[in-house]
């Protein structure tokens, strides 16, 4: 019963959050100076041309009227048309979303692997210079933002030792038999490992740049959880039975110490998706973040709204899943 109430409460707060984001974004982008209609017309456009497009996009109405018309259309799946490309916003956004999701998932996998190795190694070598070295590396990873890591990686592995691609998502000259925009996953399903290797070569550096700060956060939290768990009675009992330290850490302490880390990973994944905006621009990666920057530069209001609402929907959905997962794993909430 407690779990069901938690689920309903989170659904309600998610709906309220999305509505609030929609209102704020809709209002803010319309009070910013600049006329998006003027950017669509050639220099010799007449006042009649401007008035026609202004009415077509609904900019001749008050902001509250514009919002309710837009919100009603969104409920029917119509996010409007892009001012710059004249294509449906939903089609454009969903076309770029797979690229951003694949990049974010790859970055999350790298971060979990790096953070897990650092935490386990630091716990196993606690009190030694190895643990101190890991703490220094963690501090460095946290103190440098992801886009600066991107620049460092470009210089190291794109210029000095050019082993990875520094721009794009896939080599255009390759045969691309994709039916969806999930290139990485579809290349595996089609057993086209040549395409998979090329896609990974394009994605690795931006994914690593995103993963490094997150790996440091995961490593610190997991190591702290392991340190607290290592002093519990059942871990001490495991030692008295003659089990080695590696077994004690991985089989006894880790399963109970990992729950707070899993919650953090879910929450940080939303920030990871948001962080792709700058990284995608830096690596000329054809994802949603790169499109968002172009939309802002061109003052493409319908496209900006669609992208922000989609990002907000992803953030709230992931947070909802994290909360529900925690509730399922927590016996007090599951049986309350």
SEMI-85182 format. One record per residue (C-alpha): x, y, z; residue number from 1; residue in one letter. Coordinates in Angstrom, 3 decimals, padded with zeros to 6 digits. Layout:
N
X|Y|Z|NUM|a
...
END
This chain:
336
000.000|000.000|000.000|1|x
002.832|002.373|000.871|2|x
004.498|001.597|-002.457|3|x
001.281|002.382|-004.344|4|x
000.911|005.728|-002.555|5|x
004.527|006.545|-003.347|6|x
003.913|005.760|-007.009|7|x
000.814|007.993|-007.214|8|x
002.589|010.847|-005.427|9|x
005.565|010.674|-007.779|10|x
003.280|010.612|-010.843|11|x
001.490|013.719|-009.569|12|x
004.708|015.606|-008.816|13|x
006.094|014.596|-012.220|14|x
003.056|016.055|-013.988|15|x
003.272|019.274|-011.957|16|x
007.006|019.553|-012.682|17|x
006.527|019.171|-016.427|18|x
003.730|021.755|-016.434|19|x
005.864|024.209|-014.470|20|x
008.819|023.742|-016.821|21|x
006.553|024.282|-019.831|22|x
005.158|027.536|-018.409|23|x
008.557|028.952|-017.458|24|x
010.274|028.043|-020.730|25|x
007.367|029.262|-022.848|26|x
007.326|032.638|-021.107|27|x
011.090|033.188|-020.887|28|x
011.893|032.520|-024.545|29|x
009.154|034.935|-025.620|30|x
010.335|037.896|-023.546|31|x
013.939|037.593|-024.751|32|x
014.704|040.393|-027.248|33|x
014.714|039.449|-030.920|34|x
012.207|038.606|-033.616|35|x
012.386|034.988|-034.838|36|x
010.036|035.778|-037.718|37|x
012.472|038.320|-039.135|38|x
015.131|035.583|-039.352|39|x
012.902|033.523|-041.644|40|x
012.389|036.215|-044.259|41|x
014.741|037.642|-046.882|42|x
015.939|041.259|-046.498|43|x
013.303|042.569|-048.951|44|x
010.299|041.095|-047.153|45|x
007.249|043.310|-046.863|46|x
005.177|044.086|-043.795|47|x
002.459|041.822|-045.208|48|x
004.914|038.903|-045.324|49|x
005.918|039.508|-041.702|50|x
002.282|039.766|-040.610|51|x
001.379|036.546|-042.431|52|x
004.124|034.493|-040.758|53|x
003.463|036.139|-037.394|54|x
-000.157|034.993|-037.571|55|x
000.850|031.555|-038.884|56|x
003.032|030.892|-035.824|57|x
000.560|032.541|-033.450|58|x
002.895|035.343|-032.357|59|x
000.140|037.921|-032.909|60|x
-001.680|036.654|-029.793|61|x
-000.914|037.316|-026.144|62|x
001.554|035.022|-024.395|63|x
-001.126|033.275|-022.261|64|x
-003.201|032.640|-025.383|65|x
-000.144|031.306|-027.214|66|x
000.646|028.975|-024.303|67|x
-002.803|027.398|-024.032|68|x
-002.994|026.891|-027.797|69|x
000.479|025.298|-027.760|70|x
-000.300|023.161|-024.691|71|x
-003.504|021.884|-026.282|72|x
-001.621|020.909|-029.429|73|x
001.111|019.189|-027.376|74|x
-001.484|017.002|-025.669|75|x
-002.373|015.779|-029.162|76|x
001.295|015.157|-030.047|77|x
001.747|018.340|-032.080|78|x
004.741|020.410|-030.931|79|x
004.506|022.730|-033.908|80|x
006.923|023.246|-036.787|81|x
010.534|024.420|-036.633|82|x
010.966|028.013|-037.766|83|x
014.288|027.342|-039.491|84|x
013.649|023.983|-041.170|85|x
009.806|024.107|-041.392|86|x
009.729|020.442|-040.279|87|x
007.660|019.059|-037.369|88|x
009.438|019.646|-034.073|89|x
008.589|016.214|-032.687|90|x
010.062|014.520|-035.755|91|x
013.279|016.538|-035.497|92|x
013.683|015.949|-031.763|93|x
012.984|012.222|-031.883|94|x
015.382|011.926|-034.822|95|x
018.269|013.265|-032.725|96|x
017.306|011.716|-029.384|97|x
018.766|008.214|-030.100|98|x
022.239|009.666|-030.693|99|x
022.172|011.483|-027.350|100|x
020.812|008.449|-025.500|101|x
023.505|006.169|-026.939|102|x
026.219|008.660|-025.988|103|x
024.814|009.045|-022.463|104|x
024.472|005.298|-021.916|105|x
028.013|004.680|-023.133|106|x
029.290|007.432|-020.808|107|x
027.350|005.912|-017.910|108|x
028.811|002.455|-018.539|109|x
032.343|003.879|-018.644|110|x
031.716|005.904|-015.463|111|x
030.353|002.895|-013.551|112|x
033.295|000.735|-014.631|113|x
035.936|003.350|-013.760|114|x
034.236|004.366|-010.512|115|x
033.715|000.753|-009.454|116|x
037.344|-000.183|-010.106|117|x
038.615|002.841|-008.169|118|x
036.290|002.133|-005.226|119|x
037.127|-001.573|-005.019|120|x
040.852|-000.946|-005.437|121|x
040.834|001.837|-002.856|122|x
038.950|-000.389|-000.404|123|x
041.264|-003.341|-000.991|124|x
044.374|-001.168|-000.629|125|x
043.029|001.042|002.161|126|x
045.632|002.785|004.264|127|x
048.288|002.543|001.531|128|x
049.752|004.938|-001.026|129|x
047.517|003.364|-003.662|130|x
044.394|004.596|-001.879|131|x
045.941|008.032|-001.487|132|x
046.744|008.088|-005.201|133|x
043.164|007.134|-006.058|134|x
041.878|009.957|-003.861|135|x
044.138|012.416|-005.716|136|x
042.875|011.149|-009.085|137|x
039.286|011.489|-007.875|138|x
039.931|015.054|-006.803|139|x
041.435|015.932|-010.178|140|x
038.532|014.316|-012.035|141|x
035.998|016.318|-010.027|142|x
037.822|019.649|-010.278|143|x
037.938|019.704|-014.109|144|x
034.598|020.106|-015.981|145|x
033.677|017.632|-018.695|146|x
034.194|020.019|-021.630|147|x
037.796|020.668|-020.527|148|x
038.345|016.915|-020.363|149|x
036.984|016.864|-023.903|150|x
039.586|019.385|-025.043|151|x
042.345|017.388|-023.346|152|x
041.189|014.178|-025.017|153|x
041.045|015.868|-028.420|154|x
044.639|017.072|-028.022|155|x
045.878|013.695|-026.768|156|x
044.004|011.161|-028.914|157|x
042.887|013.326|-031.807|158|x
046.011|015.385|-032.509|159|x
049.129|014.017|-030.772|160|x
048.181|010.333|-031.073|161|x
045.237|010.279|-033.529|162|x
043.583|006.974|-032.653|163|x
039.972|008.177|-032.329|164|x
037.719|010.367|-034.441|165|x
037.257|013.883|-033.072|166|x
034.011|014.847|-034.828|167|x
030.801|013.386|-036.182|168|x
028.890|010.259|-035.276|169|x
029.869|007.846|-038.061|170|x
032.064|007.963|-041.169|171|x
029.751|009.098|-044.035|172|x
031.595|007.032|-046.671|173|x
030.593|003.750|-044.989|174|x
027.562|001.747|-046.071|175|x
024.886|002.658|-043.510|176|x
021.975|000.193|-043.696|177|x
020.229|001.584|-040.611|178|x
016.452|001.684|-040.331|179|x
016.516|003.594|-037.034|180|x
018.723|006.260|-035.481|181|x
020.047|003.882|-032.827|182|x
023.194|003.257|-034.837|183|x
025.221|001.588|-032.078|184|x
022.563|-000.926|-031.087|185|x
021.411|-001.642|-034.628|186|x
024.961|-002.285|-035.831|187|x
025.218|-005.049|-033.202|188|x
021.846|-006.532|-034.132|189|x
022.875|-006.605|-037.792|190|x
026.266|-008.113|-036.872|191|x
027.965|-005.214|-038.645|192|x
030.905|-004.995|-036.270|193|x
032.844|-002.855|-038.752|194|x
030.175|-000.180|-038.336|195|x
030.076|-000.782|-034.590|196|x
033.825|-000.186|-034.304|197|x
033.572|003.008|-036.357|198|x
030.658|004.320|-034.260|199|x
032.466|003.528|-031.002|200|x
035.586|005.265|-032.337|201|x
033.493|008.416|-032.849|202|x
031.683|008.123|-029.500|203|x
034.508|007.102|-027.202|204|x
036.136|010.475|-026.540|205|x
032.924|012.457|-025.922|206|x
031.610|009.602|-023.770|207|x
034.847|009.466|-021.778|208|x
034.802|013.245|-021.277|209|x
031.297|012.959|-019.827|210|x
032.199|009.894|-017.761|211|x
035.321|011.122|-015.949|212|x
033.635|013.498|-013.424|213|x
030.791|011.022|-012.850|214|x
033.262|008.167|-012.303|215|x
034.920|010.197|-009.544|216|x
031.559|010.760|-007.818|217|x
030.650|007.076|-008.077|218|x
034.082|006.013|-006.856|219|x
033.964|008.271|-003.795|220|x
030.461|007.280|-002.727|221|x
030.963|003.559|-003.275|222|x
034.261|003.554|-001.420|223|x
032.675|005.391|001.511|224|x
029.781|002.909|001.567|225|x
032.203|-000.012|001.453|226|x
034.257|001.488|004.278|227|x
031.164|001.691|006.490|228|x
030.014|-001.804|005.534|229|x
033.402|-003.399|006.206|230|x
032.940|-002.856|009.955|231|x
029.563|-004.589|010.201|232|x
029.165|-007.866|012.099|233|x
028.371|-010.116|009.145|234|x
031.540|-008.962|007.363|235|x
033.601|-009.694|010.468|236|x
031.955|-013.119|010.694|237|x
032.906|-013.805|007.091|238|x
036.542|-013.091|007.936|239|x
036.450|-015.442|010.901|240|x
035.293|-018.214|008.546|241|x
038.570|-017.863|006.679|242|x
037.430|-016.064|003.551|243|x
039.983|-013.887|001.794|244|x
039.756|-010.107|001.628|245|x
038.720|-010.096|-002.040|246|x
035.811|-012.432|-001.258|247|x
034.791|-010.361|001.760|248|x
034.730|-007.141|-000.274|249|x
033.038|-008.392|-003.442|250|x
030.677|-011.044|-002.044|251|x
029.802|-009.732|001.423|252|x
030.306|-005.964|001.605|253|x
029.600|-004.884|-001.994|254|x
025.975|-006.147|-002.361|255|x
024.899|-004.105|000.671|256|x
027.058|-001.049|-000.034|257|x
025.952|-000.666|-003.628|258|x
022.349|000.487|-003.033|259|x
023.164|004.180|-002.315|260|x
025.451|004.156|-005.354|261|x
022.728|002.770|-007.614|262|x
020.427|005.578|-006.500|263|x
023.145|008.124|-007.235|264|x
023.796|006.621|-010.677|265|x
020.145|006.988|-011.617|266|x
020.016|010.615|-010.498|267|x
023.349|011.499|-012.106|268|x
022.234|009.946|-015.399|269|x
019.794|012.828|-015.844|270|x
022.595|015.359|-015.363|271|x
024.717|013.314|-017.742|272|x
022.125|013.737|-020.496|273|x
022.006|017.486|-019.848|274|x
025.796|017.659|-019.967|275|x
025.835|016.352|-023.526|276|x
024.880|019.809|-024.846|277|x
028.389|021.282|-024.677|278|x
030.179|017.995|-025.363|279|x
028.141|017.339|-028.512|280|x
028.989|020.806|-029.781|281|x
032.655|020.344|-028.988|282|x
032.846|017.052|-030.906|283|x
030.346|018.058|-033.652|284|x
028.262|015.087|-032.537|285|x
024.866|014.933|-034.232|286|x
022.734|014.696|-031.113|287|x
019.989|016.575|-029.372|288|x
022.386|018.847|-027.476|289|x
023.980|020.107|-030.677|290|x
020.520|020.768|-032.116|291|x
019.587|022.692|-028.952|292|x
022.486|025.111|-029.405|293|x
021.540|025.697|-033.062|294|x
017.932|026.302|-032.019|295|x
018.988|028.926|-029.467|296|x
021.295|030.673|-031.952|297|x
018.494|030.789|-034.558|298|x
015.811|031.685|-031.968|299|x
013.769|028.741|-033.193|300|x
011.158|028.986|-030.443|301|x
009.065|025.881|-031.269|302|x
012.202|023.745|-031.492|303|x
013.612|025.141|-028.221|304|x
010.328|024.372|-026.475|305|x
010.236|020.838|-027.834|306|x
013.826|020.102|-026.808|307|x
013.427|021.518|-023.298|308|x
010.164|019.657|-022.698|309|x
011.761|016.411|-023.894|310|x
014.783|016.924|-021.617|311|x
012.444|017.680|-018.692|312|x
010.374|014.575|-019.466|313|x
013.513|012.411|-019.514|314|x
014.787|013.890|-016.238|315|x
011.503|013.390|-014.409|316|x
010.992|009.889|-015.857|317|x
014.465|008.746|-014.779|318|x
014.012|010.238|-011.298|319|x
010.629|008.510|-011.057|320|x
012.199|005.162|-011.976|321|x
014.987|005.702|-009.440|322|x
012.507|006.468|-006.657|323|x
010.363|003.457|-007.509|324|x
013.403|001.186|-007.745|325|x
014.575|002.349|-004.332|326|x
011.105|001.732|-002.939|327|x
011.091|-001.785|-004.394|328|x
014.491|-002.523|-002.897|329|x
013.584|-001.047|000.479|330|x
011.658|-003.679|002.515|331|x
010.072|-001.050|004.785|332|x
008.434|000.693|001.816|333|x
007.636|-002.517|-000.042|334|x
005.775|-004.109|002.849|335|x
004.575|-000.966|004.569|336|x
END
